[in-house]
Amino acid sequence: MQPTVPLSDIDPVEAIQLVFHELKHHEETGRKNFVVRVPVDLVEYLFSGILQKSGMSKVALERLLTELGIYGFKDADGRILRRYLSGQTRMAWDTYQRLLFWALSKAWVSDWIFRDLLLRTYLREAAQLSARNILNTLKRRVSPSDLTREQVIECFNEVYLLKQREREETALNRARTDSEIRELARSLRLDIID
């Protein structure tokens, strides 16, 4: 049977496991609405690396993030990092991805940790969005057992590829408006800028 959506490069078994992990986690929370936010384990992983490499304390890092006006920190009362690390406050995916790129630019995460975290970010966000879509679908169904493996994979692929296209469009828009990136693209003879 031919899939109706293009396939992502993600292993279908992994996609299913990720989506069902998110469905199970949502069920355990007892919440009615599905929260699409960064899991605490990824926040801990990123910030433990930043704190270790930078040699800063949590308080100093919070101050720096507040001074830089990083979204999610700029209006903070000085305890936001602790609330993110405890899970009391859940971080938005966009904020997390910006922090990840910022940490890489400061050399506070290695290239391989950056790649690992970035891939995990893309996978987990797509799994959460897929799980939310599935739950919305299930409201019109009799039970979760009606959902087939193919439907879960198709939903994941659709969301993953949509998010990938959004990221590519954002990157192209930034390349068009940032003079340094335009100059670099020209020097490399890349045909990405109109």
trRosetta pair geometry for C-beta under 8 A, 3 or more apart (Angstrom, degrees):
i j d omega theta_ij theta_ji phi_ij phi_ji
1 150 7.6 -3 88 -131 135 155
3 6 7.6 125 100 -107 120 11
3 7 6.2 98 54 -61 157 89
3 150 7.7 -157 -107 -164 88 101
3 153 7.9 -88 -118 112 130 111
3 154 6.2 -176 -155 -101 103 96
3 157 7.4 16 171 63 146 163
4 154 6.5 38 47 -145 93 130
5 154 5.5 125 24 -158 117 81
5 157 5.1 152 103 103 123 116
5 158 4.7 -91 -127 -76 167 84
5 161 7.1 -178 167 30 113 143
6 157 6.9 -158 89 163 50 120
6 161 6.1 115 73 -106 103 164
7 157 5.7 -70 -131 -132 41 141
8 15 7.6 125 59 -82 123 136
8 156 7.4 -95 20 125 134 87
8 157 4.8 -163 -7 -130 95 76
8 160 4.5 -11 -75 99 157 137
8 161 5.6 -146 -78 -56 95 89
8 164 7.6 156 -121 -19 109 144
10 14 6.0 -116 173 79 93 116
10 15 5.2 102 120 -62 122 104
10 123 6.8 143 -120 -112 138 100
10 156 7.2 -100 82 139 139 121
10 157 7.6 -162 48 -94 108 72
10 160 6.3 -104 2 -150 137 171
11 14 4.1 77 73 8 100 110
11 15 6.9 -170 89 -12 51 83
12 15 5.4 -52 -147 34 35 115
12 16 6.4 36 156 -19 67 102
12 149 7.9 66 161 163 118 103
12 153 4.8 -3 -144 -119 102 129
13 16 5.8 -53 -151 35 31 111
13 17 6.4 31 152 -18 64 107
14 17 5.6 -55 -147 38 32 112
14 18 6.2 33 155 -20 66 106
14 123 7.6 -49 144 -152 114 134
15 18 5.9 -56 -148 36 28 111
15 19 6.4 24 157 -16 64 108
15 127 7.4 -168 -155 -92 57 91
15 130 7.9 30 -178 37 94 176
15 152 7.2 153 123 134 98 92
15 153 5.7 93 93 -120 137 68
15 156 4.1 139 -175 120 120 165
15 157 7.3 0 -141 -51 162 70
15 160 7.7 -80 -119 -34 119 143
16 19 6.0 -59 -147 38 28 108
16 20 6.2 18 160 -10 66 111
16 149 6.3 -17 -103 -148 139 84
16 152 5.3 74 -114 115 80 136
16 153 6.5 -33 -62 -68 91 81
16 156 7.6 -113 -64 -18 44 151
17 20 6.1 -62 -143 44 26 103
17 21 6.1 34 155 -26 64 107
18 21 5.6 -53 -148 31 28 115
18 22 6.6 25 155 -16 62 105
18 123 5.9 -116 -120 162 161 99
18 124 6.8 -134 -161 -100 119 49
18 126 7.7 41 122 85 142 87
18 127 3.7 -107 143 -98 106 142
18 156 7.4 105 72 -126 113 136
19 22 5.8 -57 -154 36 32 109
19 23 6.4 32 149 -19 66 106
19 127 5.0 -143 -77 -150 52 83
19 130 4.9 -67 -112 102 113 125
19 131 5.3 171 -160 -68 72 84
19 134 6.9 88 180 -11 120 149
19 152 5.4 178 78 -169 156 107
19 155 7.4 94 -121 86 151 115
19 156 5.7 -106 -55 -74 128 116
20 23 5.3 -47 -143 36 39 115
20 24 6.2 41 156 -20 67 103
20 152 7.6 1 -48 -150 89 149
21 24 5.9 -56 -149 37 28 110
21 25 6.3 29 152 -20 64 108
21 127 7.0 5 60 165 98 144
22 25 5.6 -51 -142 37 32 112
22 26 6.3 35 156 -21 64 104
22 124 7.8 143 -74 -160 118 69
22 127 4.8 161 -23 139 137 99
22 128 5.1 -161 -142 -94 146 55
22 130 7.5 111 59 68 146 86
22 131 3.8 -135 105 -31 120 157
23 26 5.8 -54 -150 35 29 112
23 27 6.5 30 152 -20 63 106
23 131 4.8 -157 -63 -143 72 113
23 134 6.8 -49 -87 84 121 134
23 135 7.2 169 -121 -62 90 100
23 144 7.7 121 177 -137 146 143
24 27 5.6 -54 -150 34 32 113
24 28 6.4 33 152 -20 65 105
25 28 5.7 -56 -151 35 32 112
25 29 6.7 35 151 -25 64 102
25 39 7.9 -54 -165 -106 165 119
26 29 5.8 -52 -154 26 34 112
26 31 6.8 -85 -164 56 74 98
26 34 5.4 -18 -129 -119 140 87
26 35 7.8 172 -114 29 92 73
26 131 6.4 167 -13 147 139 132
26 135 7.1 -83 115 -66 159 147
27 30 7.8 37 168 -66 37 42
29 35 7.6 -86 126 17 173 116
31 34 7.4 142 99 -87 115 30
31 35 6.6 18 95 -19 165 103
34 128 7.4 163 160 -177 112 83
34 131 6.5 -176 -154 110 144 95
34 132 4.1 -173 93 -105 148 90
34 135 5.7 148 -46 43 136 153
35 90 6.2 75 158 70 133 169
36 93 7.2 -42 147 -22 91 118
36 125 7.2 66 -175 -149 101 71
36 128 4.7 135 -127 135 78 126
36 129 6.0 48 -123 -75 136 68
36 132 6.2 -46 -62 -35 109 147
37 90 3.5 56 140 151 158 123
37 91 6.2 132 -175 65 97 40
37 92 6.4 -67 -124 -93 80 37
37 93 7.2 -153 -138 -41 34 74
37 128 7.8 -162 27 -162 35 164
38 42 5.3 -108 -178 75 100 123
38 43 5.6 111 122 -54 121 96
38 90 6.6 167 50 -177 64 79
38 91 4.4 -21 38 74 122 97
38 92 7.2 32 -12 95 98 9
38 93 5.9 146 -59 -89 88 56
38 95 7.9 -107 -12 70 133 93
38 96 4.5 120 -73 -56 150 151
38 121 7.6 -24 -116 -126 103 88
38 124 7.7 75 -133 108 57 135
39 42 5.3 91 67 8 80 100
39 43 7.4 -149 101 -3 42 90
39 124 6.4 -101 3 -174 113 146
40 43 5.4 -58 -149 39 40 114
40 44 6.0 41 155 -22 73 105
40 84 7.9 163 -122 161 74 57
40 85 7.1 87 -157 -167 96 31
40 86 7.6 -67 -132 123 132 14
40 87 4.2 -43 -75 -78 136 99
41 44 5.8 -52 -146 37 30 112
41 45 6.3 34 154 -23 63 107
42 45 5.6 -51 -145 34 33 115
42 46 6.4 30 158 -15 65 105
42 96 6.9 37 124 -161 122 144
42 117 6.8 123 -156 -147 95 92
42 120 6.2 -178 -108 122 117 126
42 121 6.8 123 -162 -85 148 75
42 124 6.8 -138 -45 34 146 165
43 46 6.1 -59 -150 38 28 107
43 47 6.1 9 162 -4 66 114
43 84 5.2 -145 -171 155 146 99
43 85 6.1 -152 125 -95 116 50
43 91 5.8 136 -92 12 123 134
43 96 7.1 -94 -89 -113 77 115
44 47 6.3 -67 -139 47 24 99
44 48 5.8 25 165 -22 66 112
44 85 6.0 95 -90 -142 76 82
45 48 6.2 -54 -140 34 20 108
45 49 6.7 18 158 -14 56 109
45 117 6.6 -179 113 -101 123 111
46 49 6.0 -67 -160 37 28 109
46 50 6.4 23 152 -17 67 109
46 96 7.2 174 -8 -158 166 90
46 99 6.6 80 157 117 145 118
46 100 6.3 -85 -126 -90 132 81
46 103 6.7 -168 -171 -13 96 165
46 109 7.2 -42 -143 -77 69 140
46 117 6.1 98 -82 -142 94 151
47 50 5.3 -49 -140 38 39 113
47 51 6.0 39 160 -19 70 105
47 61 7.5 123 -152 138 98 160
47 81 6.8 145 -137 -164 148 106
47 84 7.6 127 -37 102 150 120
47 85 6.3 -91 66 -86 154 109
48 51 5.9 -53 -143 39 29 109
48 52 6.2 28 157 -19 63 110
49 52 5.9 -58 -144 38 27 109
49 53 6.1 14 164 -8 66 112
49 103 7.2 76 101 175 109 143
49 108 6.7 120 130 145 85 79
49 109 5.0 53 135 -101 137 89
49 113 6.0 159 -129 160 159 156
50 53 6.3 -64 -141 44 24 100
50 54 5.6 7 169 -5 65 120
50 56 7.8 -30 141 48 85 111
50 61 6.6 101 126 -131 120 141
50 103 5.2 -91 -91 -123 106 123
50 108 4.6 42 -127 148 66 131
50 109 6.8 -36 -71 -50 69 91
51 54 6.3 -61 -129 46 20 100
51 56 6.2 -103 -132 70 62 75
51 57 7.6 29 -146 -143 105 17
51 58 6.7 -15 -106 -73 132 65
51 61 6.4 -73 -91 -41 82 150
52 55 7.9 13 170 -66 23 44
53 107 7.2 -146 164 123 135 65
53 108 4.2 158 86 -150 130 62
53 109 6.9 -150 3 -64 156 38
54 61 6.9 111 82 -89 151 105
54 106 7.1 7 -90 137 107 132
54 108 5.0 -1 -52 -119 94 123
56 60 4.1 -132 -166 89 103 121
56 61 4.7 128 113 -56 133 85
56 64 7.2 -49 -145 -5 164 138
57 60 4.7 95 50 8 78 101
57 61 7.0 -143 91 -4 40 87
58 61 5.7 -58 -148 40 31 111
58 62 6.2 35 153 -22 66 106
58 81 5.4 -172 -172 102 97 138
58 82 6.6 75 161 -63 143 86
58 85 8.0 -66 -131 -9 133 151
59 62 5.7 -53 -149 34 29 113
59 63 6.5 31 152 -20 63 104
59 78 7.4 16 -140 -174 81 97
60 63 5.7 -52 -150 34 32 113
60 64 6.4 33 152 -20 65 105
61 64 5.7 -53 -148 35 33 112
61 65 6.3 30 156 -16 66 107
61 81 6.3 87 96 -92 107 164
62 65 5.9 -58 -147 39 29 108
62 66 6.2 29 154 -19 65 109
62 73 6.9 -163 -155 -150 63 117
62 76 6.9 -113 -171 106 102 145
62 78 5.9 94 134 -154 138 52
62 79 7.5 11 -142 -80 159 16
62 80 6.5 145 -139 49 110 84
62 81 4.6 -119 -81 -5 101 124
63 66 5.7 -58 -149 38 29 112
63 67 6.2 29 155 -19 66 107
63 78 7.6 15 -74 -124 72 87
64 67 5.7 -55 -146 37 29 110
64 68 6.3 24 156 -15 64 109
65 68 5.8 -56 -144 41 29 109
65 70 4.5 -56 -168 32 84 130
65 73 4.0 -48 132 154 108 170
65 76 7.9 26 100 22 106 143
65 81 7.3 126 33 -65 147 111
65 99 7.9 2 -122 -113 123 108
66 69 7.6 34 174 -72 33 34
66 70 7.6 -67 -69 35 23 86
66 73 5.1 -119 -77 150 58 97
66 74 6.1 132 -147 -116 56 34
66 76 5.6 -110 -95 50 109 106
66 78 7.5 -26 -48 -87 155 59
68 73 7.7 32 62 85 88 130
69 73 7.8 159 -172 81 14 90
69 74 4.4 33 -146 -102 56 125
70 73 4.5 30 74 37 94 121
70 74 6.4 178 58 -46 39 85
70 95 7.3 97 161 -154 94 93
70 98 6.9 169 -150 114 96 124
70 99 6.7 68 -167 -84 141 88
70 102 7.2 -50 -105 -35 127 170
71 74 6.5 -27 -100 1 32 112
71 92 7.9 -42 122 51 115 128
71 94 7.6 -10 81 108 140 104
71 95 5.3 -124 92 -103 96 99
71 98 7.1 69 38 51 103 156
72 76 7.7 26 138 -56 47 114
72 80 6.9 155 150 168 74 141
72 84 7.9 62 160 -76 123 132
72 91 6.2 46 -154 -134 154 86
72 92 6.7 -151 -77 25 127 98
72 95 4.3 56 -20 -141 143 152
73 76 5.0 -41 -158 -10 48 131
73 80 5.6 -175 -114 79 66 150
73 81 7.7 28 -111 -55 111 82
76 79 7.2 -160 173 45 105 46
76 80 3.7 -74 -133 -23 136 132
77 80 7.2 126 39 -41 61 86
79 82 5.0 -50 -173 43 76 116
79 83 6.0 79 129 -26 85 100
80 83 5.5 -56 -147 37 36 111
80 84 6.3 38 153 -20 69 102
80 89 6.7 -53 -153 57 72 156
81 84 5.7 -52 -149 35 32 111
81 85 6.2 27 154 -16 66 109
82 85 5.7 -56 -142 41 32 109
82 86 6.1 24 159 -14 66 111
83 86 6.0 -57 -139 42 29 105
83 88 4.3 -84 -154 72 80 111
83 89 3.9 46 136 9 114 110
84 87 7.9 37 177 -68 28 26
84 88 7.9 -68 -47 52 19 75
84 89 5.5 -48 -73 78 56 97
84 90 7.7 105 -128 -122 67 17
84 91 5.3 41 -135 -49 115 110
87 90 7.1 17 -159 -79 58 76
91 95 5.3 -121 -176 81 96 123
91 96 5.2 106 126 -59 126 99
92 95 4.6 91 64 5 88 106
92 96 7.0 -157 92 -7 46 87
93 96 5.6 -57 -149 37 34 113
93 97 6.3 31 156 -19 68 106
93 121 6.8 132 -155 -173 94 99
93 125 4.8 70 -124 -106 150 128
94 97 5.8 -55 -147 36 31 109
94 98 6.4 31 155 -18 65 105
95 98 5.8 -56 -151 36 31 110
95 99 6.3 29 152 -18 65 107
96 99 5.7 -57 -150 37 30 111
96 100 6.3 35 151 -24 65 105
96 121 6.4 -176 116 -126 121 124
97 100 5.4 -49 -148 32 34 116
97 101 6.6 31 155 -14 65 102
97 118 7.5 76 -131 -124 87 79
97 121 6.0 133 -85 165 89 155
98 101 6.0 -56 -151 39 33 107
98 102 6.1 35 150 -21 66 109
99 102 5.4 -54 -144 38 33 115
99 103 6.2 36 156 -22 66 104
100 103 5.8 -51 -146 34 28 111
100 104 6.6 30 152 -18 61 104
100 109 7.3 -38 -155 33 67 157
100 114 6.5 129 173 -140 97 79
100 117 5.7 -164 -132 114 129 128
100 118 6.3 151 147 -78 149 80
100 121 6.9 -94 -29 -44 162 154
101 104 5.6 -52 -151 35 34 114
101 105 6.4 35 152 -21 66 104
102 105 5.7 -55 -150 35 31 111
102 106 6.5 20 153 -10 65 109
103 106 5.9 -62 -148 43 32 106
103 108 4.5 -92 -163 72 80 106
103 109 4.6 51 131 -4 115 109
103 114 7.6 -176 92 -96 99 98
104 107 7.4 29 -178 -79 35 32
104 108 7.7 -92 -62 48 19 69
104 109 5.6 -50 -79 61 63 100
104 111 7.6 77 -141 -99 107 51
104 114 4.7 59 -91 -106 120 142
109 113 4.6 -121 -177 91 98 120
109 114 5.1 126 113 -63 117 82
109 117 7.2 -41 -179 13 155 142
110 113 4.7 90 54 11 81 102
110 114 6.8 -139 95 -8 40 88
111 114 5.6 -56 -150 35 29 115
111 115 6.4 27 155 -17 65 105
112 115 5.7 -49 -145 36 34 110
112 116 6.3 37 153 -20 64 107
113 116 5.6 -54 -146 39 32 114
113 117 6.1 27 157 -14 67 109
114 117 6.1 -61 -145 42 25 105
114 118 6.0 25 158 -21 64 111
115 118 5.8 -55 -141 37 27 111
115 119 6.3 25 160 -16 63 106
116 119 6.2 -59 -151 37 26 106
116 120 6.3 24 153 -16 63 110
117 120 5.5 -55 -144 40 33 113
117 121 6.1 41 153 -27 66 104
118 121 5.5 -49 -149 30 30 117
118 122 6.6 28 154 -16 63 103
119 122 5.8 -54 -150 36 33 109
119 123 6.2 28 155 -15 66 110
120 123 5.8 -60 -145 42 30 109
120 124 5.8 21 162 -14 69 112
121 124 6.3 -59 -138 40 22 103
121 125 6.1 20 163 -16 61 112
122 125 6.2 -58 -143 38 23 108
122 126 6.3 20 159 -14 61 112
122 160 7.2 73 160 -144 95 88
122 163 6.8 164 -150 113 83 132
122 164 7.5 53 -156 -78 127 82
123 126 6.0 -62 -150 40 26 108
123 127 6.2 26 154 -21 65 109
123 160 7.7 7 -112 -113 49 116
124 127 5.5 -52 -144 36 33 114
124 128 6.3 34 156 -20 65 103
125 128 5.8 -53 -149 35 31 110
125 129 6.4 26 154 -14 65 107
125 163 6.5 140 108 -136 119 163
126 129 5.8 -55 -144 41 31 109
126 130 6.0 34 155 -21 65 109
126 156 6.1 78 146 -161 109 74
126 159 4.8 145 -154 111 81 107
126 160 4.1 34 -139 -84 153 75
126 163 5.8 -127 -82 18 93 144
127 130 5.6 -55 -144 39 29 113
127 131 6.2 31 155 -22 64 106
127 156 6.8 6 -97 -123 58 106
128 131 5.7 -52 -145 35 30 111
128 132 6.4 31 154 -18 64 104
129 132 5.7 -52 -149 35 32 112
129 133 6.4 34 151 -19 64 104
129 159 4.6 167 99 -160 119 140
129 163 7.4 158 22 -52 158 126
130 133 5.6 -54 -149 36 32 112
130 134 6.2 33 152 -20 66 106
130 152 7.3 80 162 -164 126 66
130 155 4.7 119 -150 128 97 103
130 156 4.6 3 -100 -89 160 62
130 158 8.0 127 -103 59 96 87
130 159 4.8 -137 -65 17 84 150
130 160 8.0 -6 -51 -36 122 82
131 134 5.6 -53 -146 36 31 113
131 135 6.4 34 153 -20 64 103
132 135 5.7 -52 -148 35 31 111
132 136 6.5 32 152 -18 63 104
133 136 5.7 -56 -152 36 32 112
133 137 6.4 33 149 -20 65 105
133 155 5.6 -176 91 -163 131 121
133 159 6.8 -156 -5 -65 143 127
134 137 5.4 -54 -150 36 34 114
134 138 6.2 36 151 -24 67 104
134 147 6.5 37 -157 -119 113 153
134 151 7.9 115 -115 132 102 105
134 152 6.9 18 -94 -110 140 75
134 155 6.0 95 -64 141 93 173
135 138 5.5 -50 -144 33 34 114
135 139 7.1 50 152 -33 60 91
136 139 5.9 -37 -162 9 35 116
137 140 6.4 -71 -174 40 42 100
137 141 6.5 29 138 -18 74 118
137 147 7.7 100 101 -94 127 112
138 141 4.9 -66 -141 42 47 113
138 143 7.8 -8 -156 177 104 16
138 144 5.8 -7 -122 -86 138 69
138 146 7.9 149 -120 53 80 110
138 147 7.2 -47 -83 -48 99 121
141 144 7.8 108 96 -78 132 31
141 146 5.0 -151 -178 59 130 146
141 147 7.5 84 130 -53 175 83
142 146 5.9 109 51 -41 88 137
143 146 5.7 126 67 -14 64 94
144 147 5.7 -37 -173 12 58 116
147 151 5.3 -122 -164 76 77 134
147 152 6.2 80 155 -53 115 93
148 151 4.7 103 57 1 78 101
148 152 7.3 -142 98 -3 46 84
149 152 5.9 -57 -156 35 34 111
149 153 6.4 29 151 -15 68 108
150 153 5.7 -55 -145 40 32 110
150 154 6.0 34 156 -21 67 109
151 154 5.7 -53 -142 38 29 112
151 155 6.2 31 157 -20 63 106
152 155 5.9 -55 -148 35 28 110
152 156 6.4 27 154 -17 63 108
153 156 5.7 -56 -148 38 30 111
153 157 6.2 30 156 -18 66 108
154 157 5.8 -54 -144 38 29 110
154 158 6.2 32 156 -22 63 108
155 158 5.8 -56 -149 35 28 113
155 159 6.5 20 157 -12 64 108
156 159 6.0 -62 -149 41 29 105
156 160 5.9 26 158 -20 68 113
157 160 5.7 -56 -138 39 27 111
157 161 6.0 20 165 -12 65 112
158 161 6.4 -63 -146 41 20 104
158 162 6.3 22 155 -20 60 112
159 162 5.7 -57 -146 37 29 113
159 163 6.3 26 158 -16 66 106
160 163 6.1 -58 -151 38 27 107
160 164 6.4 30 150 -22 63 109
161 164 5.3 -50 -145 35 35 117
161 165 6.5 38 154 -20 65 101
162 165 5.8 -53 -151 34 31 110
162 166 6.5 33 150 -20 63 105
163 166 5.5 -51 -149 35 35 116
163 167 6.5 37 153 -20 66 103
164 167 5.8 -53 -150 34 31 111
164 168 6.5 31 151 -18 64 106
165 168 5.6 -54 -148 37 33 112
165 169 6.3 34 154 -19 66 105
166 169 5.8 -55 -148 37 30 111
166 170 6.4 32 153 -20 64 106
167 170 5.7 -54 -148 36 31 113
167 171 6.4 32 153 -19 65 106
168 171 5.7 -54 -148 36 31 112
168 172 6.4 30 154 -17 65 106
169 172 5.8 -54 -146 38 31 110
169 173 6.3 32 155 -19 65 106
170 173 5.8 -56 -148 37 29 111
170 174 6.4 28 154 -17 64 106
171 174 5.8 -56 -149 37 31 110
171 175 6.3 33 152 -22 65 106
172 175 5.5 -53 -146 35 33 114
172 176 6.4 34 154 -21 65 104
172 192 6.2 -133 -122 174 88 104
173 176 5.7 -53 -150 33 32 112
173 177 6.6 9 158 -3 64 111
174 177 6.1 -71 -145 47 31 97
174 178 5.5 13 166 -11 73 120
174 181 6.6 62 128 23 83 168
175 178 6.4 -58 -122 42 24 99
175 181 4.6 -121 -128 133 63 131
175 182 6.5 125 171 -72 69 63
175 185 6.2 74 -170 -44 119 144
175 192 5.7 -12 123 117 158 121
175 193 5.9 -127 135 -81 105 94
176 182 7.2 66 -133 -80 24 108
176 193 5.8 154 -99 -134 66 84
176 194 6.6 15 -118 27 118 92
178 181 4.1 58 88 16 113 112
178 182 6.6 173 89 -15 57 84
179 182 5.5 -53 -145 36 34 114
179 183 6.3 34 157 -20 66 106
180 183 5.8 -55 -149 36 29 111
180 184 6.4 30 152 -18 64 106
181 184 5.6 -53 -146 37 33 112
181 185 6.2 36 153 -21 66 105
182 185 5.7 -55 -149 36 30 112
182 186 6.4 30 153 -19 64 105
182 193 5.4 88 -129 -106 86 162
183 186 5.7 -52 -149 35 32 111
183 187 6.3 31 153 -19 65 106
184 187 5.7 -56 -147 37 31 111
184 188 6.3 16 157 -6 65 110
185 188 6.0 -66 -146 46 28 101
185 190 4.3 -87 -159 62 80 111
185 192 5.5 -104 -147 47 139 103
185 193 5.4 122 100 -15 151 118
186 189 7.3 25 -178 -80 34 36
186 190 7.7 -80 -57 43 21 73
186 193 7.4 -47 -57 39 81 138
190 193 7.6 80 99 -1 89 87
